[in-house]
């Protein structure tokens, strides 16, 4: 048996402790990034649904005259109603519905709070923003 030197005591303990902290950080990173990807996918679906619904907010009087044109007030109301029905009780940071000509663009912003990474990041969060556009299509 070889005698232990006094300056080597606890080296393995420190190495294992550092490895455990690194694994906790990597696990938190993967968990929080997965949550951000899932949240972005859900927001994207909500924005697509709202933009498609808003594209149905046509100006009825103009349509009767043979002109396909969006009614901006109606399109915004339809988009917001679609989002309220699709939000599943969640509160988004921002909802922006913009109507320019016959194109409606829905922008949604939300955030994902860090769970395990919150220990390392000091309560920061990951912001998610998505856009979706649609316009009415005339079919004969």
Secondary structure as GFF3:
##gff-version 3
##sequence-region A 1 140
A	DSSP	three_ten_helix	6	8	.	.	.	ID=ss1
A	DSSP	alpha_helix	11	54	.	.	.	ID=ss2
A	DSSP	alpha_helix	60	64	.	.	.	ID=ss3
A	DSSP	alpha_helix	72	86	.	.	.	ID=ss4
A	DSSP	beta_strand	94	100	.	.	.	ID=ss5
A	DSSP	beta_strand	103	113	.	.	.	ID=ss6
A	DSSP	alpha_helix	117	121	.	.	.	ID=ss7
A	DSSP	beta_strand	125	135	.	.	.	ID=ss8
###
